[in-house]
Amino acid sequence: MVRQPAHRLTTTKEAKATPTTPNKKRKIGFGIAAGSTAVALAAFGLPALAAQAAPVTYSNDKQIVSDTLDRVQQNGWGSAPVGGAYTVSSPTAFSANGATGVAAVPRPGASLTASLPSATATDADISTVVSIPTLPTTGNGVYAGVQLRSAKGSYYQATARIDAKARLLLSVSRINGSTADQTTIAAEKVVAQNVTAGQKIAIDFRVTGTDTVSTTARAWLASQTAPDWQVSGTDATAKKLTAAGSVGLWSYVSGSSAATAVSFDNVSAYSLKAVQGGQPTQPDPTQTATPTPTPTETTAPTEPTKPTPPPSRPSRPSPLSRRPVTPRSTRARHAPAPVRPPWAAPRTPSRRARTSWPPLAPTPCREAPRPPRGRACSTPSTPPRAVRPSFSARARTTRPSPFRVASS
């Protein structure tokens, strides 16, 4: 059996373990493309979606109607200074008395309409001031309304109603073709009470949007401050009105109430433009004079005084530094020799003096060779000890006594 080299076996295993197929390459390429798409969506798509989701507000763009109705006119209202000529439903019922435009409802259950066909807009705001010379005492009362997106008998309308209890009520509705096809967008709401005859009532109505139509309205006594929007509603049904239409004014007397006239004044309408949420409107720049600053004398600053540090406690000297230490060499060199008085006792001889005695005489046995075994030395091994002189005798002979008087 022939054995193959190890490097060939390793190469074969690696080739079998990691085969490269085109399917994996396709999967990797697809993953890279998906990642690039996600990054592109995060960079470009999400800001756009966030911008669409941001709240949208509206501001006045262009005034399409402006009429104070301060002219004298019979059989109609004539033409508005801004907005063109009026189209009325019954010319004999409309007139202008020099202060207001009057719509005299001829009988109970009848209605009157005055529109401005040339003043059209999709997103618009209309406002007016109405008054009723005689308040109803029975029935559902007297109605006065403003219309937007009016075209071919269809429109959105905000209606203010004064009932027999002298209350002011407000609602929003949509009419498709005729009042028989009427839909309530915002339910009726009481916004004021104790209304008196001839009292002026302001009405403001706004319609915006196409995908979802938003409607808001408010009504208040003209002598008071305008409140916020009081009623609102949205319309996203199939019958919603999305096309541009004209503006109009409407009046009606309930069938169970007495006929009366309704006066209109200060009719105004604006087309609206959308303002994206978070994007403030830019005010008109105005040049303001920059005041010249008056020079003031400045005094030189005084240098602040440095605080005096508190006195520090003296440090205690170390016990080692209380006495000067003299080196041993200096002390031995400069120390004076002690002076012995004459009456002092004699000194004790030093160790050197005691060990300086003459050595003992050698013995014959120590000097002679060692005798044979079994035989003793003939000479005595220990000679007699030498007699040492007495200590006092040595002291007297070596050093004279200090008490001895020398002979002359």
C-alpha positions in Angstrom: 0.0 0.0 0.0 1.4 3.3 -1.1 1.0 6.1 1.4 0.2 9.6 0.0 2.0 12.7 1.2 0.3 14.6 4.0 0.1 17.9 2.1 -1.9 16.2 -0.7 -4.5 14.8 1.7 -4.9 18.2 3.4 -5.5 19.9 0.1 -8.1 17.3 -0.9 -10.0 17.8 2.4 -10.1 21.5 2.1 -11.3 21.4 -1.5 -14.2 19.1 -0.4 -15.1 21.0 2.7 -15.4 24.5 1.2 -16.8 24.3 -2.3 -17.7 27.6 -4.0 -21.1 27.7 -5.7 -22.7 30.5 -7.7 -25.8 30.3 -5.4 -23.9 31.6 -2.4 -22.5 34.4 -4.5 -26.0 35.4 -5.5 -27.2 35.3 -1.9 -24.3 37.5 -0.8 -25.0 40.0 -3.6 -28.7 40.1 -2.7 -27.8 40.8 0.9 -25.5 43.6 -0.1 -28.2 45.1 -2.3 -30.8 44.8 0.5 -28.5 46.6 2.9 -27.8 49.4 0.4 -31.6 49.8 -0.1 -32.1 50.0 3.7 -29.4 52.7 4.0 -30.9 54.7 1.1 -34.4 54.4 2.7 -33.0 55.6 6.0 -31.2 58.5 4.4 -33.9 59.7 1.9 -37.2 57.9 2.6 -37.6 58.4 6.3 -37.3 62.2 6.3 -39.9 62.4 3.6 -42.3 60.2 5.5 -41.7 62.2 8.7 -42.3 65.4 6.8 -45.7 64.0 5.5 -46.6 62.9 9.0 -45.9 66.3 10.5 -49.0 68.4 11.3 -50.0 71.0 8.6 -51.3 74.4 9.5 -52.8 77.1 7.2 -52.4 80.8 6.9 -54.1 83.5 4.8 -52.8 83.6 1.3 -55.0 86.0 -0.8 -58.1 87.9 0.0 -60.8 86.8 -2.4 -63.8 88.7 -0.9 -64.1 92.0 0.9 -67.4 93.8 1.3 -68.8 96.1 4.0 -72.2 96.4 2.3 -72.3 100.1 3.1 -74.0 101.1 -0.1 -77.6 101.6 -1.0 -79.0 98.9 -3.3 -82.4 97.6 -4.3 -83.2 94.2 -5.8 -80.0 92.7 -4.9 -76.6 93.5 -3.3 -74.8 94.7 -6.4 -71.1 94.0 -6.5 -68.5 93.6 -3.8 -65.3 95.8 -4.0 -63.4 92.5 -3.9 -65.1 89.4 -5.1 -67.3 90.5 -8.0 -71.1 90.6 -8.4 -73.5 88.8 -6.2 -75.8 86.1 -7.4 -79.0 86.0 -5.3 -81.8 83.5 -5.2 -84.6 86.2 -5.0 -83.6 89.7 -6.1 -86.7 91.3 -4.5 -85.7 89.9 -1.1 -82.2 91.4 -1.1 -81.3 95.0 -0.5 -78.5 97.2 1.0 -79.5 100.1 3.2 -76.2 101.9 3.4 -75.0 100.0 6.5 -75.8 96.4 6.0 -77.1 93.9 3.4 -80.6 92.7 4.2 -82.0 89.4 3.3 -85.8 89.5 4.1 -87.1 86.0 4.4 -90.6 86.3 3.0 -92.4 83.5 5.0 -91.7 80.7 7.5 -89.9 77.7 6.0 -88.2 79.8 3.3 -84.5 80.3 2.7 -82.4 82.9 0.7 -78.9 82.5 -0.7 -76.4 85.1 -2.0 -73.2 83.8 -3.6 -70.1 85.2 -5.3 -69.3 82.9 -8.2 -66.0 84.6 -9.1 -64.5 84.2 -5.6 -63.4 80.6 -5.7 -60.9 78.6 -3.6 -60.3 75.1 -2.4 -58.8 75.9 1.0 -60.6 79.0 2.3 -61.8 81.0 5.3 -64.9 83.1 5.3 -66.2 85.4 8.0 -69.2 87.8 8.4 -71.3 89.6 11.0 -75.1 89.0 11.2 -77.9 90.4 13.2 -81.7 89.7 13.6 -84.0 92.6 14.3 -86.7 90.3 15.8 -86.0 87.2 17.9 -88.2 84.1 17.4 -90.6 83.2 20.2 -91.7 79.8 18.9 -90.3 77.1 16.7 -86.7 76.2 15.9 -85.8 79.9 15.3 -83.9 81.8 12.7 -80.8 80.5 10.8 -77.8 82.3 9.2 -74.9 80.5 7.5 -71.8 80.9 5.4 -70.8 78.5 2.6 -67.5 77.3 1.1 -66.7 75.1 -1.9 -70.1 75.9 -3.3 -70.5 74.3 -6.8 -73.7 72.9 -8.5 -75.8 73.0 -5.4 -73.2 71.2 -3.2 -71.2 73.0 -0.4 -70.0 72.9 3.1 -71.9 75.2 5.5 -71.5 76.6 9.0 -74.9 77.4 10.5 -75.6 79.7 13.4 -79.1 79.4 14.9 -81.0 81.5 17.4 -83.8 79.6 19.0 -86.8 80.7 21.0 -84.8 80.6 24.2 -82.4 83.3 22.9 -79.6 80.8 22.6 -76.9 80.8 19.9 -76.1 77.4 18.5 -73.4 76.4 15.9 -73.1 73.4 13.6 -71.4 72.3 10.3 -72.9 70.2 7.6 -72.4 69.1 4.0 -75.1 69.5 1.3 -74.9 67.4 -1.9 -77.1 68.9 -4.6 -80.0 69.9 -2.3 -80.9 70.1 1.4 -82.6 66.7 1.0 -79.1 65.2 0.9 -77.6 66.8 4.0 -74.9 65.3 6.3 -73.9 66.6 9.6 -70.1 67.1 9.9 -70.0 68.8 13.3 -73.0 68.5 15.7 -74.8 71.5 16.9 -73.4 73.2 20.0 -74.6 76.0 22.3 -71.9 78.8 22.1 -73.8 81.8 23.6 -76.9 82.6 25.6 -79.2 85.5 26.3 -78.9 86.9 22.8 -80.9 90.2 22.3 -82.7 91.5 19.2 -80.4 93.4 16.9 -77.2 92.1 18.6 -74.3 91.5 16.2 -73.0 88.0 16.0 -69.7 87.1 14.3 -69.3 83.8 12.3 -66.0 82.4 11.1 -65.8 79.2 9.0 -62.8 77.3 7.5 -62.5 74.3 5.1 -59.1 72.7 4.2 -57.7 69.5 2.8 -58.7 67.1 0.0 -57.8 63.5 1.1 -59.6 64.3 4.4 -61.6 67.5 4.4 -61.3 69.3 7.7 -63.9 71.9 8.8 -63.8 74.3 11.8 -66.2 77.0 12.8 -66.8 79.5 15.6 -69.5 82.0 16.5 -69.5 84.7 19.2 -71.0 88.0 20.2 -69.2 90.6 18.1 -68.7 92.8 21.1 -66.6 90.2 22.8 -63.1 88.7 22.0 -63.0 86.0 19.3 -62.7 82.5 20.9 -60.9 79.5 19.6 -62.5 77.1 17.2 -65.7 75.9 18.9 -66.8 73.0 16.6 -64.8 70.9 14.1 -65.2 67.8 12.0 -63.6 65.8 9.2 -65.1 64.3 6.0 -63.4 61.4 4.4 -66.4 59.8 2.8 -67.1 59.2 -0.9 -69.3 62.3 -1.0 -66.7 64.7 0.3 -66.2 67.9 -1.7 -62.6 68.3 -2.9 -62.9 70.7 -5.8 -62.6 74.4 -5.6 -65.9 76.3 -5.1 -67.3 79.8 -4.5 -68.4 81.4 -1.3 -72.0 82.2 -0.3 -74.3 83.5 2.4 -77.5 81.8 3.5 -80.5 82.6 5.7 -83.6 80.5 6.8 -86.6 80.8 9.1 -88.1 77.8 10.7 -91.6 76.8 9.5 -92.9 77.2 13.1 -91.3 80.6 13.6 -92.4 84.1 12.4 -90.8 85.4 9.2 -88.0 88.0 9.8 -85.1 89.6 8.0 -81.4 88.7 8.5 -78.7 91.4 8.1 -75.1 90.7 6.9 -72.1 93.0 7.3 -68.3 92.9 6.8 -68.1 89.9 4.5 -64.5 88.7 4.1 -62.9 85.6 2.6 -59.3 84.4 2.1 -57.7 81.6 0.3 -55.4 79.6 2.5 -51.9 78.2 2.0 -50.5 75.2 3.8 -47.6 75.6 6.2 -45.7 72.5 7.1 -45.4 71.8 10.8 -42.2 73.0 12.4 -41.6 75.5 9.5 -42.4 79.0 10.9 -43.5 81.7 8.6 -40.9 84.3 7.8 -42.0 87.8 8.8 -41.3 90.8 6.6 -37.9 92.2 7.4 -38.0 95.7 8.8 -35.1 98.0 9.2 -34.7 99.2 12.8 -32.4 102.0 13.8 -29.6 100.8 16.0 -29.3 103.1 19.0 -25.8 104.5 19.6 -24.5 103.4 23.0 -23.6 106.2 25.4 -20.0 105.9 26.6 -19.8 105.5 30.3 -16.8 106.3 32.5 -15.3 103.2 33.9 -13.2 103.3 37.0 -10.0 101.3 37.3 -10.6 98.2 39.2 -9.0 98.1 42.6 -6.6 95.4 43.4 -8.1 93.1 46.0 -6.2 92.8 49.3 -4.5 89.5 49.9 -5.8 87.9 53.0 -3.3 87.5 55.9 -2.5 83.8 56.5 -3.1 82.7 60.1 0.0 82.3 62.3 1.4 78.9 62.2 2.3 77.1 65.4 6.0 76.7 66.0 7.1 73.1 65.4 8.6 71.3 68.3 12.2 70.4 68.0 13.0 66.8 67.7 14.4 65.1 70.8 17.5 64.2 68.8 18.2 67.8 67.9 18.0 69.3 71.4 21.6 68.5 72.3 24.4 68.9 69.9 26.0 65.6 69.2 29.8 65.7 69.1 31.5 63.1 66.9 33.3 60.4 68.8 36.6 61.2 67.0 36.3 64.9 67.9 35.4 64.1 71.5 38.4 61.8 71.9 40.7 64.2 70.3 39.8 67.4 72.2 38.6 66.0 75.5 41.0 67.0 78.4 42.7 64.3 80.3 41.3 63.8 83.8 43.4 65.2 86.6 43.8 63.0 89.6 43.9 64.6 93.0 46.9 63.9 95.3 44.7 62.1 97.8 43.2 59.6 95.3 43.8 55.9 95.7 46.3 54.2 93.6 45.1 53.0 90.2 44.3 49.5 89.5 46.8 48.0 87.1 45.6 47.4 83.7 45.0 44.0 82.1 48.2 44.4 80.1 50.2 44.9 83.3 48.7 41.8 84.9 49.5 39.6 81.8 53.0 40.9 81.3 54.6 38.7 83.8 57.6 36.6 82.8 56.7 33.2 81.3 57.2 30.0 83.2 60.4 28.0 82.7 60.0 25.0 80.4 60.0 21.6 82.0 62.5 18.9 80.9 59.7 16.5 80.0 58.2 18.9 77.6 61.5 19.6 75.9 62.7 15.9 75.8 61.4 13.4 73.3 58.4 11.2 74.2 59.6 8.1 76.1 58.7 4.7 75.0 55.3 3.2 76.0 55.2 1.8 79.5 57.9 4.0 80.8 57.4 7.1 82.9 59.3 10.3 82.7 62.2 10.4 85.2 62.0 14.1 85.6 59.1 15.7 87.4 56.5 16.9 85.0 55.4 19.8 87.1 58.2 22.0 88.5 57.5 24.2 91.4 55.5 27.3 90.5 57.4 30.5 90.5 56.7 32.9 93.4 54.9 36.0 92.1 55.6 39.2 93.8 52.7 40.7 95.8 50.5 43.1 94.1 51.1 45.9 96.6 54.9 45.4 96.4 54.8 45.7 92.6 52.7 48.8 92.8 55.2 50.4 95.2 58.2 49.5 93.1 56.7 50.5 89.8 55.2 53.8 90.7 56.2 56.2 93.5 53.5 57.2 96.0 52.2 60.7 95.6 52.3 61.2 99.4 56.1 60.5 99.6 58.2 63.6 100.0 61.4 63.5 98.0 64.6 64.0 99.9 66.7 66.9 99.2 
